[in-house]
Amino acid sequence: MHYAEVTICLSVQLPIFNMMMFKAKALGVLLLLIGLFNTGIAAELPLSEVQLHFKRFSLNEGLPSAYINTLTQTEEGYIWIGSKSGLSRFDGYDFLNFRLTDELEGTGISNDVTALLADDSHNLWVGTDSGLHHFDIRQQRFTSVPFPTEQDYTVLTLYLDETDRLWIGTDRGLYYLDTGAQPFSLLAQESVRQSIKFLAQSEDKLWIGSKSGLFVKDPQSNDIRQIMLRENPDFDVRYERIFDAVIDKGRLYLATDGDGVLIVDTTTEKLLSQHLKDQPFIQSNSIWSIKKQGEWLWLGYFYDGLTAWQPQSNDHFHSRYHAQINYSIPFDNISQLFFDNQGLLWIGTTNGLAVGDISNRHVIHLGEFQASVISISGLPCSATMGYGLAARTVSIITT
């Protein structure tokens, strides 16, 4: 005889006046699940069926485009989304969409939002494939920020350092904002002309990741030098195409296109380890986005979905798009991972947006019962923004 505690989660909104009806339906689902357990159909649940539980958003939910480039959150709690068709604000229930071409005059204005950054002064900095713009959140107005030359610049990343200097990584090099100038104006960091994909700060060093290598800005001399990742014969670094990074406890975790995950010591500036797809916790050597939450690294791949990996223990699990599972990620091409201030994981893909609670990760699909999710070992079901997850815990005895 086996004893198991099971939590049933239904992904529906639950008005109070429908609670009695919901309880009746939940009981019916419960009895059906008990039958499944007793007949042995669900006795063995293989690891390949483990899926994270996500709420998906796309055009039908109000997004202007399913191709999501970037995500951020303002201190009010709003989630801001940059897509191929503009800027969107999500309040937990609805999307409010803004198109730059509707507000800004002149040629070369694009709605393809490629980078977002929110500061503490109610400013939202919006990078597109044709330049940089300032968005006044209160007045809901865009202002263009001109680059030094009359060319189109694709803004790939935005970063606010410890001195509140705004750094802008573009396909034509690195720039920073002259905050003392009115109107806003940008200055070039002439020593870095590569295509800049990420910026991060540690120990007063500014780390710069590009499609042609890793660079660091020295806090004393302000010189920028390249970290030669290929020179270490212990590793198989071939491309040095860096797409994203995260810094944690003196370690710089690099997401690359072709070289897997590279880990650099931020003090010694030495490459410590390389992790490729021949290891079970890496699905692909091409990684678009990387984030760290607690002890877990989260990897979003170009074509292979999502991985969660704990470097200390090498515990890991993978999650991919599944056409028959309506709570899987929307697509396997992940453009950005983002954790909000409640710890919810947002996933931008080239075919939609999703949000999920990673604390409820042991979720198992039971065939046609798409409305139901089983949470094993007492893991909680929690509310996701405006979308309720109702939970009922029961004890099931099987023989």
Contacts in CASP RR format, 6 or more apart in sequence:
PFRMAT RR
TARGET T0000
AUTHOR 0000-0000-0000
METHOD contacts of the structure
MODEL  1
MHYAEVTICLSVQLPIFNMMMFKAKALGVLLLLIGLFNTGIAAELPLSEV
QLHFKRFSLNEGLPSAYINTLTQTEEGYIWIGSKSGLSRFDGYDFLNFRL
TDELEGTGISNDVTALLADDSHNLWVGTDSGLHHFDIRQQRFTSVPFPTE
QDYTVLTLYLDETDRLWIGTDRGLYYLDTGAQPFSLLAQESVRQSIKFLA
QSEDKLWIGSKSGLFVKDPQSNDIRQIMLRENPDFDVRYERIFDAVIDKG
RLYLATDGDGVLIVDTTTEKLLSQHLKDQPFIQSNSIWSIKKQGEWLWLG
YFYDGLTAWQPQSNDHFHSRYHAQINYSIPFDNISQLFFDNQGLLWIGTT
NGLAVGDISNRHVIHLGEFQASVISISGLPCSATMGYGLAARTVSIITT
1 397 0 8 1.000
1 398 0 8 1.000
1 399 0 8 1.000
2 397 0 8 1.000
2 398 0 8 1.000
2 399 0 8 1.000
3 395 0 8 1.000
3 396 0 8 1.000
3 397 0 8 1.000
4 37 0 8 1.000
4 376 0 8 1.000
4 395 0 8 1.000
4 396 0 8 1.000
4 397 0 8 1.000
4 398 0 8 1.000
5 377 0 8 1.000
5 378 0 8 1.000
5 393 0 8 1.000
5 394 0 8 1.000
5 395 0 8 1.000
5 396 0 8 1.000
6 33 0 8 1.000
6 374 0 8 1.000
6 375 0 8 1.000
6 376 0 8 1.000
6 393 0 8 1.000
6 394 0 8 1.000
6 395 0 8 1.000
6 396 0 8 1.000
7 374 0 8 1.000
7 375 0 8 1.000
7 378 0 8 1.000
7 379 0 8 1.000
7 380 0 8 1.000
7 381 0 8 1.000
7 391 0 8 1.000
7 392 0 8 1.000
7 393 0 8 1.000
8 26 0 8 1.000
8 29 0 8 1.000
8 30 0 8 1.000
8 33 0 8 1.000
8 372 0 8 1.000
8 373 0 8 1.000
8 374 0 8 1.000
8 391 0 8 1.000
8 392 0 8 1.000
8 393 0 8 1.000
8 394 0 8 1.000
9 53 0 8 1.000
9 360 0 8 1.000
9 372 0 8 1.000
9 373 0 8 1.000
9 375 0 8 1.000
9 381 0 8 1.000
9 389 0 8 1.000
9 390 0 8 1.000
9 391 0 8 1.000
10 22 0 8 1.000
10 26 0 8 1.000
10 29 0 8 1.000
10 371 0 8 1.000
10 372 0 8 1.000
10 373 0 8 1.000
10 389 0 8 1.000
10 390 0 8 1.000
11 53 0 8 1.000
11 55 0 8 1.000
11 327 0 8 1.000
11 371 0 8 1.000
11 373 0 8 1.000
11 387 0 8 1.000
11 388 0 8 1.000
11 389 0 8 1.000
12 22 0 8 1.000
12 371 0 8 1.000
12 388 0 8 1.000
12 390 0 8 1.000
13 386 0 8 1.000
13 387 0 8 1.000
13 388 0 8 1.000
14 22 0 8 1.000
14 388 0 8 1.000
14 390 0 8 1.000
22 390 0 8 1.000
26 390 0 8 1.000
26 392 0 8 1.000
29 369 0 8 1.000
29 371 0 8 1.000
29 372 0 8 1.000
30 392 0 8 1.000
30 394 0 8 1.000
32 369 0 8 1.000
33 42 0 8 1.000
33 366 0 8 1.000
33 372 0 8 1.000
33 374 0 8 1.000
33 396 0 8 1.000
34 396 0 8 1.000
36 42 0 8 1.000
36 366 0 8 1.000
37 43 0 8 1.000
37 396 0 8 1.000
37 398 0 8 1.000
38 398 0 8 1.000
38 399 0 8 1.000
40 398 0 8 1.000
42 366 0 8 1.000
43 398 0 8 1.000
45 364 0 8 1.000
47 317 0 8 1.000
49 364 0 8 1.000
49 365 0 8 1.000
50 317 0 8 1.000
50 319 0 8 1.000
50 361 0 8 1.000
50 362 0 8 1.000
50 363 0 8 1.000
50 364 0 8 1.000
51 319 0 8 1.000
51 322 0 8 1.000
51 325 0 8 1.000
51 327 0 8 1.000
51 328 0 8 1.000
51 363 0 8 1.000
51 364 0 8 1.000
51 365 0 8 1.000
52 306 0 8 1.000
52 319 0 8 1.000
52 328 0 8 1.000
52 329 0 8 1.000
52 345 0 8 1.000
52 356 0 8 1.000
52 358 0 8 1.000
52 361 0 8 1.000
52 363 0 8 1.000
53 327 0 8 1.000
53 356 0 8 1.000
53 357 0 8 1.000
53 360 0 8 1.000
53 363 0 8 1.000
53 373 0 8 1.000
54 327 0 8 1.000
54 328 0 8 1.000
54 329 0 8 1.000
54 330 0 8 1.000
54 347 0 8 1.000
54 354 0 8 1.000
54 355 0 8 1.000
54 356 0 8 1.000
55 327 0 8 1.000
55 354 0 8 1.000
55 355 0 8 1.000
55 356 0 8 1.000
55 384 0 8 1.000
55 385 0 8 1.000
55 387 0 8 1.000
56 326 0 8 1.000
56 327 0 8 1.000
56 330 0 8 1.000
56 352 0 8 1.000
56 353 0 8 1.000
56 354 0 8 1.000
57 63 0 8 1.000
57 90 0 8 1.000
57 95 0 8 1.000
57 352 0 8 1.000
57 353 0 8 1.000
57 354 0 8 1.000
57 355 0 8 1.000
58 66 0 8 1.000
58 330 0 8 1.000
58 351 0 8 1.000
58 352 0 8 1.000
58 353 0 8 1.000
59 65 0 8 1.000
59 66 0 8 1.000
61 95 0 8 1.000
62 94 0 8 1.000
62 95 0 8 1.000
62 97 0 8 1.000
63 81 0 8 1.000
63 83 0 8 1.000
63 88 0 8 1.000
63 95 0 8 1.000
63 97 0 8 1.000
63 352 0 8 1.000
63 353 0 8 1.000
64 83 0 8 1.000
64 85 0 8 1.000
64 86 0 8 1.000
64 88 0 8 1.000
64 95 0 8 1.000
64 97 0 8 1.000
64 99 0 8 1.000
65 83 0 8 1.000
65 84 0 8 1.000
65 85 0 8 1.000
65 86 0 8 1.000
66 83 0 8 1.000
66 330 0 8 1.000
66 350 0 8 1.000
66 351 0 8 1.000
66 352 0 8 1.000
67 83 0 8 1.000
67 84 0 8 1.000
67 85 0 8 1.000
67 335 0 8 1.000
67 350 0 8 1.000
67 351 0 8 1.000
67 352 0 8 1.000
68 81 0 8 1.000
68 82 0 8 1.000
68 83 0 8 1.000
68 335 0 8 1.000
68 336 0 8 1.000
68 348 0 8 1.000
68 349 0 8 1.000
68 350 0 8 1.000
68 352 0 8 1.000
68 353 0 8 1.000
69 82 0 8 1.000
69 83 0 8 1.000
69 84 0 8 1.000
69 112 0 8 1.000
69 113 0 8 1.000
69 114 0 8 1.000
69 115 0 8 1.000
69 335 0 8 1.000
69 336 0 8 1.000
70 81 0 8 1.000
70 82 0 8 1.000
70 113 0 8 1.000
70 114 0 8 1.000
70 115 0 8 1.000
70 116 0 8 1.000
70 335 0 8 1.000
70 336 0 8 1.000
71 79 0 8 1.000
71 80 0 8 1.000
71 81 0 8 1.000
71 82 0 8 1.000
71 116 0 8 1.000
71 336 0 8 1.000
71 338 0 8 1.000
71 346 0 8 1.000
71 348 0 8 1.000
72 79 0 8 1.000
72 80 0 8 1.000
72 116 0 8 1.000
72 117 0 8 1.000
72 118 0 8 1.000
72 124 0 8 1.000
72 338 0 8 1.000
73 79 0 8 1.000
73 80 0 8 1.000
73 118 0 8 1.000
73 338 0 8 1.000
73 340 0 8 1.000
73 341 0 8 1.000
74 80 0 8 1.000
74 118 0 8 1.000
74 122 0 8 1.000
74 124 0 8 1.000
74 137 0 8 1.000
75 118 0 8 1.000
75 120 0 8 1.000
77 340 0 8 1.000
77 341 0 8 1.000
78 89 0 8 1.000
78 90 0 8 1.000
78 91 0 8 1.000
79 89 0 8 1.000
79 90 0 8 1.000
79 92 0 8 1.000
79 340 0 8 1.000
79 346 0 8 1.000
80 87 0 8 1.000
80 88 0 8 1.000
80 89 0 8 1.000
80 90 0 8 1.000
80 116 0 8 1.000
80 118 0 8 1.000
80 124 0 8 1.000
81 87 0 8 1.000
81 88 0 8 1.000
81 89 0 8 1.000
81 90 0 8 1.000
81 95 0 8 1.000
81 353 0 8 1.000
82 88 0 8 1.000
82 113 0 8 1.000
82 114 0 8 1.000
82 116 0 8 1.000
83 113 0 8 1.000
84 111 0 8 1.000
84 112 0 8 1.000
84 113 0 8 1.000
85 97 0 8 1.000
85 99 0 8 1.000
85 111 0 8 1.000
85 112 0 8 1.000
86 97 0 8 1.000
86 98 0 8 1.000
86 99 0 8 1.000
86 100 0 8 1.000
86 111 0 8 1.000
86 112 0 8 1.000
86 113 0 8 1.000
87 97 0 8 1.000
87 98 0 8 1.000
87 99 0 8 1.000
87 100 0 8 1.000
87 113 0 8 1.000
87 116 0 8 1.000
87 124 0 8 1.000
87 126 0 8 1.000
87 135 0 8 1.000
88 95 0 8 1.000
88 96 0 8 1.000
88 97 0 8 1.000
88 98 0 8 1.000
89 95 0 8 1.000
89 96 0 8 1.000
89 97 0 8 1.000
89 98 0 8 1.000
90 96 0 8 1.000
90 385 0 8 1.000
92 385 0 8 1.000
92 386 0 8 1.000
92 387 0 8 1.000
93 385 0 8 1.000
93 386 0 8 1.000
98 135 0 8 1.000
98 140 0 8 1.000
98 142 0 8 1.000
99 111 0 8 1.000
100 109 0 8 1.000
100 110 0 8 1.000
100 111 0 8 1.000
100 113 0 8 1.000
100 126 0 8 1.000
100 128 0 8 1.000
100 133 0 8 1.000
100 142 0 8 1.000
101 109 0 8 1.000
101 110 0 8 1.000
101 111 0 8 1.000
103 141 0 8 1.000
103 142 0 8 1.000
104 133 0 8 1.000
104 142 0 8 1.000
104 144 0 8 1.000
108 130 0 8 1.000
108 152 0 8 1.000
109 128 0 8 1.000
109 130 0 8 1.000
109 144 0 8 1.000
110 128 0 8 1.000
110 129 0 8 1.000
110 130 0 8 1.000
110 131 0 8 1.000
111 128 0 8 1.000
112 128 0 8 1.000
112 129 0 8 1.000
112 130 0 8 1.000
113 126 0 8 1.000
113 127 0 8 1.000
113 128 0 8 1.000
114 127 0 8 1.000
114 128 0 8 1.000
114 129 0 8 1.000
114 154 0 8 1.000
114 155 0 8 1.000
114 156 0 8 1.000
115 125 0 8 1.000
115 126 0 8 1.000
115 127 0 8 1.000
115 155 0 8 1.000
115 156 0 8 1.000
115 157 0 8 1.000
115 158 0 8 1.000
116 124 0 8 1.000
116 125 0 8 1.000
116 126 0 8 1.000
116 127 0 8 1.000
116 158 0 8 1.000
117 124 0 8 1.000
117 125 0 8 1.000
117 158 0 8 1.000
117 159 0 8 1.000
117 160 0 8 1.000
117 166 0 8 1.000
118 124 0 8 1.000
118 125 0 8 1.000
119 125 0 8 1.000
119 160 0 8 1.000
119 164 0 8 1.000
119 166 0 8 1.000
122 136 0 8 1.000
122 137 0 8 1.000
122 138 0 8 1.000
123 134 0 8 1.000
123 135 0 8 1.000
123 136 0 8 1.000
123 137 0 8 1.000
124 134 0 8 1.000
124 135 0 8 1.000
124 137 0 8 1.000
125 132 0 8 1.000
125 133 0 8 1.000
125 134 0 8 1.000
125 135 0 8 1.000
125 158 0 8 1.000
125 166 0 8 1.000
126 132 0 8 1.000
126 133 0 8 1.000
126 134 0 8 1.000
126 135 0 8 1.000
126 142 0 8 1.000
127 133 0 8 1.000
127 155 0 8 1.000
127 158 0 8 1.000
128 154 0 8 1.000
128 155 0 8 1.000
129 152 0 8 1.000
129 154 0 8 1.000
129 155 0 8 1.000
130 152 0 8 1.000
130 153 0 8 1.000
130 154 0 8 1.000
131 144 0 8 1.000
131 145 0 8 1.000
131 147 0 8 1.000
131 152 0 8 1.000
131 153 0 8 1.000
131 154 0 8 1.000
131 155 0 8 1.000
131 170 0 8 1.000
132 144 0 8 1.000
132 145 0 8 1.000
132 147 0 8 1.000
132 153 0 8 1.000
132 155 0 8 1.000
132 168 0 8 1.000
132 186 0 8 1.000
133 142 0 8 1.000
133 143 0 8 1.000
133 144 0 8 1.000
133 145 0 8 1.000
134 142 0 8 1.000
134 143 0 8 1.000
134 144 0 8 1.000
134 145 0 8 1.000
134 184 0 8 1.000
135 141 0 8 1.000
135 142 0 8 1.000
135 143 0 8 1.000
136 142 0 8 1.000
136 143 0 8 1.000
143 183 0 8 1.000
143 184 0 8 1.000
145 177 0 8 1.000
145 183 0 8 1.000
145 184 0 8 1.000
145 185 0 8 1.000
145 186 0 8 1.000
146 185 0 8 1.000
146 186 0 8 1.000
147 153 0 8 1.000
147 170 0 8 1.000
147 175 0 8 1.000
147 186 0 8 1.000
148 175 0 8 1.000
148 186 0 8 1.000
148 187 0 8 1.000
148 188 0 8 1.000
151 172 0 8 1.000
153 170 0 8 1.000
153 171 0 8 1.000
153 172 0 8 1.000
154 170 0 8 1.000
154 171 0 8 1.000
155 168 0 8 1.000
155 169 0 8 1.000
155 170 0 8 1.000
156 169 0 8 1.000
156 170 0 8 1.000
156 171 0 8 1.000
156 195 0 8 1.000
156 196 0 8 1.000
156 197 0 8 1.000
157 168 0 8 1.000
157 169 0 8 1.000
157 196 0 8 1.000
157 197 0 8 1.000
157 198 0 8 1.000
157 199 0 8 1.000
158 166 0 8 1.000
158 167 0 8 1.000
158 168 0 8 1.000
158 169 0 8 1.000
158 199 0 8 1.000
159 166 0 8 1.000
159 167 0 8 1.000
159 169 0 8 1.000
159 198 0 8 1.000
159 199 0 8 1.000
159 200 0 8 1.000
159 201 0 8 1.000
160 166 0 8 1.000
160 167 0 8 1.000
161 167 0 8 1.000
161 201 0 8 1.000
161 206 0 8 1.000
162 201 0 8 1.000
162 204 0 8 1.000
164 179 0 8 1.000
165 176 0 8 1.000
165 177 0 8 1.000
165 179 0 8 1.000
166 176 0 8 1.000
166 177 0 8 1.000
166 179 0 8 1.000
167 174 0 8 1.000
167 175 0 8 1.000
167 176 0 8 1.000
167 177 0 8 1.000
167 199 0 8 1.000
167 206 0 8 1.000
168 174 0 8 1.000
168 175 0 8 1.000
168 176 0 8 1.000
168 177 0 8 1.000
168 186 0 8 1.000
169 175 0 8 1.000
169 196 0 8 1.000
169 197 0 8 1.000
169 199 0 8 1.000
170 195 0 8 1.000
170 196 0 8 1.000
171 195 0 8 1.000
172 193 0 8 1.000
172 195 0 8 1.000
173 188 0 8 1.000
173 189 0 8 1.000
173 192 0 8 1.000
173 193 0 8 1.000
173 194 0 8 1.000
173 195 0 8 1.000
173 196 0 8 1.000
174 188 0 8 1.000
174 189 0 8 1.000
174 192 0 8 1.000
174 196 0 8 1.000
174 199 0 8 1.000
174 208 0 8 1.000
175 186 0 8 1.000
175 187 0 8 1.000
175 188 0 8 1.000
175 189 0 8 1.000
176 186 0 8 1.000
176 187 0 8 1.000
176 189 0 8 1.000
177 184 0 8 1.000
177 185 0 8 1.000
177 186 0 8 1.000
177 187 0 8 1.000
178 184 0 8 1.000
178 185 0 8 1.000
178 186 0 8 1.000
178 187 0 8 1.000
189 224 0 8 1.000
191 223 0 8 1.000
191 224 0 8 1.000
192 208 0 8 1.000
192 210 0 8 1.000
192 215 0 8 1.000
192 224 0 8 1.000
194 210 0 8 1.000
194 211 0 8 1.000
194 212 0 8 1.000
194 213 0 8 1.000
194 215 0 8 1.000
195 210 0 8 1.000
195 211 0 8 1.000
195 212 0 8 1.000
196 208 0 8 1.000
196 209 0 8 1.000
196 210 0 8 1.000
197 209 0 8 1.000
197 210 0 8 1.000
197 211 0 8 1.000
197 242 0 8 1.000
197 243 0 8 1.000
197 244 0 8 1.000
198 207 0 8 1.000
198 208 0 8 1.000
198 209 0 8 1.000
198 242 0 8 1.000
198 243 0 8 1.000
198 244 0 8 1.000
198 245 0 8 1.000
199 206 0 8 1.000
199 207 0 8 1.000
199 208 0 8 1.000
199 209 0 8 1.000
200 206 0 8 1.000
200 207 0 8 1.000
200 245 0 8 1.000
200 246 0 8 1.000
200 247 0 8 1.000
200 252 0 8 1.000
201 207 0 8 1.000
201 247 0 8 1.000
202 247 0 8 1.000
202 250 0 8 1.000
202 252 0 8 1.000
202 266 0 8 1.000
203 219 0 8 1.000
203 250 0 8 1.000
203 266 0 8 1.000
203 267 0 8 1.000
204 219 0 8 1.000
205 216 0 8 1.000
205 217 0 8 1.000
205 218 0 8 1.000
205 219 0 8 1.000
205 266 0 8 1.000
206 216 0 8 1.000
206 217 0 8 1.000
206 219 0 8 1.000
207 214 0 8 1.000
207 215 0 8 1.000
207 216 0 8 1.000
207 217 0 8 1.000
207 245 0 8 1.000
207 247 0 8 1.000
207 252 0 8 1.000
207 266 0 8 1.000
208 214 0 8 1.000
208 215 0 8 1.000
208 216 0 8 1.000
208 217 0 8 1.000
208 224 0 8 1.000
209 215 0 8 1.000
209 242 0 8 1.000
209 245 0 8 1.000
209 254 0 8 1.000
210 242 0 8 1.000
211 241 0 8 1.000
211 242 0 8 1.000
211 243 0 8 1.000
211 257 0 8 1.000
212 240 0 8 1.000
212 241 0 8 1.000
213 226 0 8 1.000
213 227 0 8 1.000
213 229 0 8 1.000
213 240 0 8 1.000
213 241 0 8 1.000
213 242 0 8 1.000
214 226 0 8 1.000
214 227 0 8 1.000
214 229 0 8 1.000
214 240 0 8 1.000
214 242 0 8 1.000
214 254 0 8 1.000
214 264 0 8 1.000
215 224 0 8 1.000
215 225 0 8 1.000
215 226 0 8 1.000
215 227 0 8 1.000
216 224 0 8 1.000
216 225 0 8 1.000
216 227 0 8 1.000
216 269 0 8 1.000
217 223 0 8 1.000
217 224 0 8 1.000
218 224 0 8 1.000
218 225 0 8 1.000
227 264 0 8 1.000
227 269 0 8 1.000
227 271 0 8 1.000
229 235 0 8 1.000
229 237 0 8 1.000
229 240 0 8 1.000
229 259 0 8 1.000
229 262 0 8 1.000
229 264 0 8 1.000
229 271 0 8 1.000
230 237 0 8 1.000
230 238 0 8 1.000
230 240 0 8 1.000
232 270 0 8 1.000
232 271 0 8 1.000
235 262 0 8 1.000
235 271 0 8 1.000
235 273 0 8 1.000
235 274 0 8 1.000
236 259 0 8 1.000
236 274 0 8 1.000
236 276 0 8 1.000
237 259 0 8 1.000
237 262 0 8 1.000
237 271 0 8 1.000
237 274 0 8 1.000
238 258 0 8 1.000
238 259 0 8 1.000
239 256 0 8 1.000
239 257 0 8 1.000
239 258 0 8 1.000
239 259 0 8 1.000
240 256 0 8 1.000
240 259 0 8 1.000
241 256 0 8 1.000
241 257 0 8 1.000
241 258 0 8 1.000
241 259 0 8 1.000
242 254 0 8 1.000
242 255 0 8 1.000
242 256 0 8 1.000
242 257 0 8 1.000
243 255 0 8 1.000
243 256 0 8 1.000
243 257 0 8 1.000
243 287 0 8 1.000
243 288 0 8 1.000
243 289 0 8 1.000
244 254 0 8 1.000
244 255 0 8 1.000
244 287 0 8 1.000
244 288 0 8 1.000
244 289 0 8 1.000
244 290 0 8 1.000
245 252 0 8 1.000
245 253 0 8 1.000
245 254 0 8 1.000
245 255 0 8 1.000
245 290 0 8 1.000
246 252 0 8 1.000
246 253 0 8 1.000
246 290 0 8 1.000
246 291 0 8 1.000
246 292 0 8 1.000
246 297 0 8 1.000
247 253 0 8 1.000
247 266 0 8 1.000
248 292 0 8 1.000
250 265 0 8 1.000
250 266 0 8 1.000
250 267 0 8 1.000
251 263 0 8 1.000
251 264 0 8 1.000
251 265 0 8 1.000
251 266 0 8 1.000
251 272 0 8 1.000
252 263 0 8 1.000
252 264 0 8 1.000
252 265 0 8 1.000
252 266 0 8 1.000
253 261 0 8 1.000
253 262 0 8 1.000
253 263 0 8 1.000
253 290 0 8 1.000
253 292 0 8 1.000
253 297 0 8 1.000
254 261 0 8 1.000
254 262 0 8 1.000
254 263 0 8 1.000
254 264 0 8 1.000
254 290 0 8 1.000
255 261 0 8 1.000
255 287 0 8 1.000
255 288 0 8 1.000
255 289 0 8 1.000
255 290 0 8 1.000
255 299 0 8 1.000
255 300 0 8 1.000
256 262 0 8 1.000
256 285 0 8 1.000
256 286 0 8 1.000
256 287 0 8 1.000
257 285 0 8 1.000
257 286 0 8 1.000
257 287 0 8 1.000
257 302 0 8 1.000
258 285 0 8 1.000
258 286 0 8 1.000
259 274 0 8 1.000
259 276 0 8 1.000
259 285 0 8 1.000
260 274 0 8 1.000
260 275 0 8 1.000
260 276 0 8 1.000
260 277 0 8 1.000
260 282 0 8 1.000
260 284 0 8 1.000
260 285 0 8 1.000
260 286 0 8 1.000
260 287 0 8 1.000
261 274 0 8 1.000
261 275 0 8 1.000
261 282 0 8 1.000
261 287 0 8 1.000
261 290 0 8 1.000
261 297 0 8 1.000
261 299 0 8 1.000
262 271 0 8 1.000
262 273 0 8 1.000
262 274 0 8 1.000
262 275 0 8 1.000
263 271 0 8 1.000
263 272 0 8 1.000
263 273 0 8 1.000
263 274 0 8 1.000
263 275 0 8 1.000
263 311 0 8 1.000
264 270 0 8 1.000
264 271 0 8 1.000
264 272 0 8 1.000
265 272 0 8 1.000
275 281 0 8 1.000
275 282 0 8 1.000
276 282 0 8 1.000
276 285 0 8 1.000
277 283 0 8 1.000
277 284 0 8 1.000
277 285 0 8 1.000
280 314 0 8 1.000
280 316 0 8 1.000
281 307 0 8 1.000
281 309 0 8 1.000
281 314 0 8 1.000
281 316 0 8 1.000
282 299 0 8 1.000
282 307 0 8 1.000
282 309 0 8 1.000
283 299 0 8 1.000
283 301 0 8 1.000
283 304 0 8 1.000
283 305 0 8 1.000
283 307 0 8 1.000
283 318 0 8 1.000
284 301 0 8 1.000
284 302 0 8 1.000
284 303 0 8 1.000
284 304 0 8 1.000
286 301 0 8 1.000
286 302 0 8 1.000
286 303 0 8 1.000
287 299 0 8 1.000
287 300 0 8 1.000
287 301 0 8 1.000
287 302 0 8 1.000
288 300 0 8 1.000
288 301 0 8 1.000
288 302 0 8 1.000
288 333 0 8 1.000
288 334 0 8 1.000
288 335 0 8 1.000
288 336 0 8 1.000
289 299 0 8 1.000
289 300 0 8 1.000
289 334 0 8 1.000
289 335 0 8 1.000
289 336 0 8 1.000
289 337 0 8 1.000
290 297 0 8 1.000
290 298 0 8 1.000
290 299 0 8 1.000
290 300 0 8 1.000
290 337 0 8 1.000
291 297 0 8 1.000
291 298 0 8 1.000
291 337 0 8 1.000
291 338 0 8 1.000
291 339 0 8 1.000
292 298 0 8 1.000
293 339 0 8 1.000
293 343 0 8 1.000
293 345 0 8 1.000
293 358 0 8 1.000
295 310 0 8 1.000
295 311 0 8 1.000
295 312 0 8 1.000
296 308 0 8 1.000
296 309 0 8 1.000
296 310 0 8 1.000
296 358 0 8 1.000
297 308 0 8 1.000
297 309 0 8 1.000
297 310 0 8 1.000
297 311 0 8 1.000
298 306 0 8 1.000
298 307 0 8 1.000
298 308 0 8 1.000
298 309 0 8 1.000
298 337 0 8 1.000
298 345 0 8 1.000
299 306 0 8 1.000
299 307 0 8 1.000
299 308 0 8 1.000
299 309 0 8 1.000
300 306 0 8 1.000
300 307 0 8 1.000
300 334 0 8 1.000
300 337 0 8 1.000
300 347 0 8 1.000
301 307 0 8 1.000
301 332 0 8 1.000
301 334 0 8 1.000
302 333 0 8 1.000
302 334 0 8 1.000
303 332 0 8 1.000
303 333 0 8 1.000
304 320 0 8 1.000
304 332 0 8 1.000
305 318 0 8 1.000
305 319 0 8 1.000
305 320 0 8 1.000
305 321 0 8 1.000
305 329 0 8 1.000
305 332 0 8 1.000
305 333 0 8 1.000
305 334 0 8 1.000
306 318 0 8 1.000
306 319 0 8 1.000
306 320 0 8 1.000
306 329 0 8 1.000
306 334 0 8 1.000
306 337 0 8 1.000
306 347 0 8 1.000
307 316 0 8 1.000
307 317 0 8 1.000
307 318 0 8 1.000
307 319 0 8 1.000
308 316 0 8 1.000
308 317 0 8 1.000
308 318 0 8 1.000
308 319 0 8 1.000
308 358 0 8 1.000
308 361 0 8 1.000
309 315 0 8 1.000
309 316 0 8 1.000
310 316 0 8 1.000
317 361 0 8 1.000
319 328 0 8 1.000
319 329 0 8 1.000
320 328 0 8 1.000
320 329 0 8 1.000
320 332 0 8 1.000
321 328 0 8 1.000
321 329 0 8 1.000
321 330 0 8 1.000
321 331 0 8 1.000
321 332 0 8 1.000
322 328 0 8 1.000
322 365 0 8 1.000
324 367 0 8 1.000
325 365 0 8 1.000
325 370 0 8 1.000
326 370 0 8 1.000
327 363 0 8 1.000
327 370 0 8 1.000
327 373 0 8 1.000
329 347 0 8 1.000
329 349 0 8 1.000
329 354 0 8 1.000
330 347 0 8 1.000
330 348 0 8 1.000
330 349 0 8 1.000
330 351 0 8 1.000
330 352 0 8 1.000
330 353 0 8 1.000
330 354 0 8 1.000
331 349 0 8 1.000
331 350 0 8 1.000
331 351 0 8 1.000
331 352 0 8 1.000
332 349 0 8 1.000
333 349 0 8 1.000
333 350 0 8 1.000
333 351 0 8 1.000
334 347 0 8 1.000
334 348 0 8 1.000
334 349 0 8 1.000
335 348 0 8 1.000
335 349 0 8 1.000
335 350 0 8 1.000
336 347 0 8 1.000
336 348 0 8 1.000
337 345 0 8 1.000
337 346 0 8 1.000
337 347 0 8 1.000
337 348 0 8 1.000
338 345 0 8 1.000
338 346 0 8 1.000
338 347 0 8 1.000
338 348 0 8 1.000
339 345 0 8 1.000
339 346 0 8 1.000
340 346 0 8 1.000
343 357 0 8 1.000
343 358 0 8 1.000
344 355 0 8 1.000
344 356 0 8 1.000
344 357 0 8 1.000
344 358 0 8 1.000
344 384 0 8 1.000
344 385 0 8 1.000
345 355 0 8 1.000
345 356 0 8 1.000
345 357 0 8 1.000
345 358 0 8 1.000
346 353 0 8 1.000
346 354 0 8 1.000
346 355 0 8 1.000
346 356 0 8 1.000
347 353 0 8 1.000
347 354 0 8 1.000
347 355 0 8 1.000
348 354 0 8 1.000
355 384 0 8 1.000
355 385 0 8 1.000
356 384 0 8 1.000
357 381 0 8 1.000
357 382 0 8 1.000
357 384 0 8 1.000
357 389 0 8 1.000
359 379 0 8 1.000
359 380 0 8 1.000
359 382 0 8 1.000
360 375 0 8 1.000
360 379 0 8 1.000
360 380 0 8 1.000
360 381 0 8 1.000
360 382 0 8 1.000
361 379 0 8 1.000
362 375 0 8 1.000
362 376 0 8 1.000
362 377 0 8 1.000
362 379 0 8 1.000
363 373 0 8 1.000
363 374 0 8 1.000
363 375 0 8 1.000
364 373 0 8 1.000
364 374 0 8 1.000
364 376 0 8 1.000
366 372 0 8 1.000
366 374 0 8 1.000
373 381 0 8 1.000
375 381 0 8 1.000
375 391 0 8 1.000
378 393 0 8 1.000
380 391 0 8 1.000
381 389 0 8 1.000
381 390 0 8 1.000
381 391 0 8 1.000
382 389 0 8 1.000
383 389 0 8 1.000
END
